[in-house]
């Protein structure tokens, strides 16, 4: 409902913390060779850990981070198998080592929300790798993963769709009657803003709300990952009231 709070705003709901909480990052790299010394797979991943004085919060975030690690390991295992099968069937003349790269970072971390961004690049043959961005938006106080519906006023979903389309149009200006995107890109944006089934590709940062579309969603590979950053001040009446205060220390 309009005006309700997706994030607790009552100071009494804010936890007392005597120590800072933070993420630690390390980089894992590895190469997998076959019995003849041929490199079948390169892999590199940003591995994160979370430190907090709140043990329950720390355990919950670590569980999410472990899930990201497992997904990466599963992708690498599949790529290794695909590479091995290709070499066995086709030899090495047209084989280029497969790769799995993932970068993990924090777009926002405050008393209420953590937005983690994962950017993966996978190569399994062909002319180029494919890149995919994923976001994990954590309601840090209530220990739940947020959907876009949790921070958006449902009656304003159409208005949000208009803002996103305007942002895309501004980036891909129309030239000679076209803008280099798919003909139905506007319909794709509208569908992604359908309340109750809104896009999972979003996150919060210090400036505002970012909506993004991966390669081949709105346009060809050359269009890349398309991002639209909407400042908080432009989203008044669209974001739920509790979301508008993100980044402020509401416990003081």
Order of alpha helices (4+ residues) and beta strands (2+ residues): beta-beta-alpha-beta-beta-beta-beta-alpha-alpha-beta-beta-beta-alpha
